[in-house]
Amino acid sequence: MPPDASVRLSYALAAVCDDLFAATEPYGEDDGVVRSLTTEHAIAVLLIGHQTKVITVLQLSYAG
């Protein structure tokens, strides 16, 4: 991933830490556990650990 796209993704992931539901969209059924994060060039599928306060990137797709 080029540096510019990587930086944008990093800022978007930081925004998820600040406000999960404002920064992401439901992925499939809105269960609040699997969410989608979209930037200009990347889409990340995230697993949200509400009790552990951990966000895991399940899948990352880049389209340049």
RORO-731796 format. One record per residue: residue number from 1; residue in three letters; y negated, z negated, x negated of N, C-alpha, C, O, CB in turn. Coordinates in Angstrom, 1 decimal. Each point is the difference from the previous one (the first is absolute). Glycine has a CB too. Layout:
<pts>
PT     n   res      nc2      nc3      nc1     cac2     cac3     cac1      cc2      cc3      cc1      oc2      oc3      oc1     cbc2     cbc3     cbc1
PT   NUM   ALA        Y        Z        X        Y        Z        X        Y        Z        X        Y        Z        X        Y        Z        X
...
</pts>
This chain:
<pts>
PT     n   res      nc2      nc3      nc1     cac2     cac3     cac1      cc2      cc3      cc1      oc2      oc3      oc1     cbc2     cbc3     cbc1
PT     1   MET      1.2      0.0     -0.9     -1.2      0.0      0.9     -1.2      0.0     -0.9     -0.1     -0.8     -1.0      1.3     -0.4      2.9
PT     2   PRO     -2.2      2.1     -1.7     -1.2      0.0     -0.8     -0.8     -1.3      0.2      0.1     -0.7      1.0     -0.2      3.2     -0.7
PT     3   PRO     -0.7     -2.8     -1.4     -0.7     -1.3      0.0     -0.9     -0.2      1.2      0.0     -1.1      0.6      0.1      1.2     -3.0
PT     4   ASP     -0.8      0.9      2.9     -0.9     -0.2      1.1      0.8     -0.4      1.3     -0.4     -0.9      0.7     -1.2      2.6     -1.7
PT     5   ALA      2.7     -1.0      1.3      0.8     -0.4      1.1      0.6     -1.4     -0.1      0.2     -0.7      1.0      0.4      3.2     -0.7
PT     6   SER     -0.2     -2.8     -1.5      0.6     -1.3     -0.3     -1.0     -1.1      0.3      0.3     -1.1      0.5      1.2      2.1     -2.2
PT     7   VAL     -2.8     -0.8      1.2     -1.0     -1.0      0.3     -0.3     -0.2      1.5     -0.2     -1.1      0.4     -0.8      1.7     -2.7
PT     8   ARG      1.0      0.5      3.0     -0.3     -0.1      1.4      1.2     -0.7      0.7     -0.3     -0.8      0.9     -1.0      3.0     -1.0
PT     9   LEU      2.5     -2.0     -0.3      1.1     -0.7      0.6     -0.1     -1.5     -0.4      0.3     -0.8      0.9      1.1      2.9     -1.0
PT    10   SER     -1.8     -2.4     -1.1     -0.1     -1.4     -0.4     -1.0     -0.7      0.9      0.2     -1.2      0.4      0.4      1.8     -2.8
PT    11   TYR     -1.8      0.0      2.6     -1.0     -0.6      0.9      0.5     -0.2      1.4     -0.3     -1.0      0.7     -1.5      2.1     -2.1
PT    12   ALA      2.6     -0.1      1.9      0.5     -0.1      1.3      1.0     -1.1      0.1      0.0     -0.7      1.1     -0.3      3.2     -0.7
PT    13   LEU      1.1     -2.7     -1.4      1.0     -1.1      0.0     -0.7     -1.3      0.0      0.4     -1.0      0.6      1.3      2.4     -1.8
PT    14   ALA     -2.8     -1.5      0.4     -0.8     -1.2      0.0     -0.6     -0.3      1.4     -0.1     -1.2      0.4     -0.5      1.6     -2.8
PT    15   ALA      0.2      0.6      3.1     -0.5     -0.2      1.4      1.0     -0.5      0.9     -0.3     -0.8      0.9     -1.3      2.7     -1.3
PT    16   VAL      2.9     -1.5      0.2      1.1     -0.5      0.8      0.1     -1.5     -0.2      0.3     -0.8      1.0      0.9      3.0     -1.2
PT    17   CYS     -1.4     -2.7     -1.0      0.1     -1.4     -0.3     -1.1     -0.8      0.8      0.2     -1.1      0.4      0.8      1.6     -2.7
PT    18   ASP     -2.2      0.1      2.4     -1.1     -0.6      0.7      0.1      0.0      1.5     -0.2     -1.0      0.7     -1.2      1.7     -2.5
PT    19   ASP      1.9      0.5      2.4      0.1      0.1      1.4      1.1      1.0      0.4     -0.2      1.2      0.1     -2.2     -1.8      0.2
PT    20   LEU      3.6      0.1     -0.2      1.2      0.8      0.1     -0.1      1.0      1.2      0.2      1.2     -0.2      1.1     -3.1     -0.7
PT    21   PHE     -1.7      1.4      2.1      0.1      0.9      1.1     -1.2      1.0      0.1      0.2      1.0      0.6      1.0     -2.9      0.6
PT    22   ALA     -2.3      1.6     -1.8     -1.1      0.9     -0.1      0.3      1.1     -1.0     -0.5      1.2      0.2     -1.1     -3.0      0.5
PT    23   ALA      2.3      1.5     -1.7      0.2      1.0     -1.1      1.2      0.9      0.1      0.2      1.0     -0.7     -1.3     -2.6     -0.7
PT    24   THR      2.0      1.2      2.4      1.3      0.7      0.2      0.2      0.5      1.4     -0.8     -0.4      0.9      1.8     -0.9     -2.8
PT    25   GLU      0.0      2.1      2.1      0.4      0.4      1.3      1.4     -0.3      0.2      0.8     -0.2     -0.9     -2.5      2.0      0.9
PT    26   PRO      2.2     -1.9      1.3      1.4     -0.3      0.2      0.8      1.2     -0.5     -0.4      1.1      0.0     -0.1     -2.5      2.0
PT    27   TYR      1.7      1.1     -2.5      1.0      1.0     -0.5      1.1     -0.1      1.0      0.8     -0.9      0.0     -1.5      0.7     -2.5
PT    28   GLY      0.8      1.2      3.3      1.1      0.0      1.1     -0.4     -1.0      1.1     -1.2      0.0      0.4      2.9      0.7     -2.1
PT    29   GLU     -0.8     -1.5      2.1     -0.3     -1.0      1.0     -0.9     -1.1     -0.7      0.3     -0.4     -1.1      2.0      0.8      2.3
PT    30   ASP     -3.3     -0.8     -0.4     -0.9     -1.0     -0.6      0.6     -1.4      0.0     -0.2     -0.8      1.0     -1.8      2.2     -0.2
PT    31   ASP      2.7     -1.7     -1.8      0.7     -1.3     -0.1     -0.8     -1.0     -0.9      0.3     -1.2     -0.1      1.9      2.3      0.5
PT    32   GLY     -3.3     -0.6     -1.0     -0.8     -0.8     -0.9      0.6     -0.3     -1.3     -0.6     -0.7     -0.9     -0.3     -0.3      2.9
PT    33   VAL      2.1      1.6     -2.3      0.7     -0.2     -1.2      0.0      1.2     -0.9     -0.2     -0.1     -1.2      1.7     -1.5      2.4
PT    34   VAL     -1.4      2.8     -0.7     -0.1      1.2     -0.7     -1.2      0.7      0.4     -0.2      0.3      1.2      2.7     -0.1     -1.4
PT    35   ARG     -3.4      0.1     -0.8     -1.3      0.6      0.3     -0.2      1.2     -1.0      0.7      0.1     -1.0     -1.6     -2.3      1.8
PT    36   SER      0.0      3.1     -0.4     -0.3      1.2     -0.8     -1.4     -0.1     -0.5     -1.0     -0.4      0.7      2.6      1.8      0.7
PT    37   LEU     -1.8     -1.1     -2.7     -1.3      0.1     -0.6     -0.3      1.4     -0.4      0.8      0.6     -0.8     -0.6     -3.0      0.0
PT    38   THR     -1.3      3.0      1.2     -0.3      1.3     -0.3     -1.4      0.1     -0.8     -1.0     -0.5      0.4      2.3      1.3      1.7
PT    39   THR     -1.2      0.0     -3.2     -1.3      0.3     -0.7     -0.1      1.6      0.0      0.8      0.6      0.7     -0.6     -2.7     -2.2
PT    40   GLU     -1.2      2.6      0.8     -0.2      1.4      0.0      1.2      0.8     -0.5      0.3      1.1      0.5     -2.7     -1.5     -0.8
PT    41   HIS      3.1     -0.1     -0.7      1.1      0.7     -0.6      1.3     -0.7      0.0      1.0      0.5     -0.5     -2.7      0.5     -0.9
PT    42   ALA      1.8     -2.2      2.0      1.2     -0.8      0.0      0.3     -0.7      1.3     -0.9     -0.3      0.7      0.6      0.0     -3.2
PT    43   ILE      1.6      0.1      2.7      0.5     -0.7      1.2      1.0     -1.0     -0.5      0.9      0.3     -0.7     -1.3      1.6      2.3
PT    44   ALA      0.2     -3.2     -1.3      0.9     -1.1     -0.4      0.5     -0.6      1.2     -0.7     -0.4      1.0     -0.5      0.0     -3.1
PT    45   VAL      2.5      0.1      2.1      0.7     -0.8      1.1      0.2     -1.4     -0.6      0.6     -0.1     -1.1      0.6      2.2      2.1
PT    46   LEU     -1.7     -3.0     -0.3     -0.1     -1.4     -0.5      0.9     -0.9      0.8      0.0      0.1      1.3     -2.3      0.3     -2.1
PT    47   LEU      3.0     -1.3      0.2      0.7     -1.1      0.6     -0.8     -1.3     -0.1     -0.3     -0.4     -1.1      2.6      1.5      0.6
PT    48   ILE     -2.7     -1.7      1.6     -0.9     -1.1      0.0      0.8     -1.3      0.2      0.8     -0.2      0.9     -2.6      1.6      0.0
PT    49   GLY      1.7     -2.3     -1.9      0.7     -1.3      0.1     -1.1     -1.0      0.4     -0.7     -0.6     -0.8      2.4      1.2     -1.0
PT    50   HIS     -1.8     -0.9      3.1     -1.0     -0.9      0.5      0.1     -1.4     -0.5     -1.0     -0.6     -0.4      0.9      2.0      2.4
PT    51   GLN      1.3     -1.9     -2.0      0.2     -1.4     -0.5     -0.1     -0.1     -1.5     -0.6     -1.0     -0.5      2.1      0.6      2.5
PT    52   THR     -1.0      1.4     -2.7      0.0     -0.1     -1.5     -1.3      0.5     -0.5     -0.3     -0.1     -1.2      2.7      0.4      1.2
PT    53   LYS     -3.2      0.4      0.8     -1.3      0.6     -0.4      0.2      1.0     -1.1     -0.7      0.1     -1.0     -0.5     -2.2      1.6
PT    54   VAL      2.3      2.9     -0.4      0.3      1.1     -1.0      0.0      1.3      0.7      0.5      0.2      1.1      0.9     -1.8     -2.4
PT    55   ILE     -2.0      2.6      0.6      0.0      1.4      0.5      0.9      0.8     -0.9     -0.3      0.0     -1.2     -2.0     -0.2      2.2
PT    56   THR      3.3      0.9     -0.5      0.9      0.8     -0.8     -0.2      1.5      0.3      0.0      0.3      1.2      1.6     -2.2     -1.3
PT    57   VAL     -1.8      2.7     -0.8     -0.1      1.5      0.2      1.4      0.5      0.1      0.7      0.0     -1.0     -3.0      0.2     -0.3
PT    58   LEU      2.7      0.3      2.5      1.3      0.5      0.2      0.1      1.5     -0.4      1.0      0.5     -0.5     -0.7     -2.1      2.3
PT    59   GLN     -1.4      2.3     -1.6      0.0      1.4     -0.3     -1.5      0.5     -0.3     -0.9     -0.5      0.7      2.9      0.9      0.8
PT    60   LEU     -2.1      0.4     -2.4     -1.3      0.6     -0.4      0.1      1.5     -0.1      0.8      0.5     -0.8     -1.5     -2.7     -0.4
PT    61   SER     -0.2      2.9      1.9      0.0      1.4      0.0     -1.4      0.5     -0.5     -1.0     -0.5      0.5      2.8      0.6      1.3
PT    62   TYR     -1.8      0.8     -2.7     -1.2      0.6     -0.5     -0.1      1.5      0.3      1.0      0.7     -0.3     -1.1     -2.5     -1.6
PT    63   ALA     -1.0      2.2      2.4     -0.2      1.4      0.2     -1.3      0.4     -0.7     -1.1     -0.3      0.5      2.4      0.3      1.7
PT    64   GLY     -1.3      0.7     -3.2     -1.2      0.4     -0.8     -0.5      1.3      0.4     -1.0      0.4     -0.6      1.7     -1.8     -1.3
</pts>
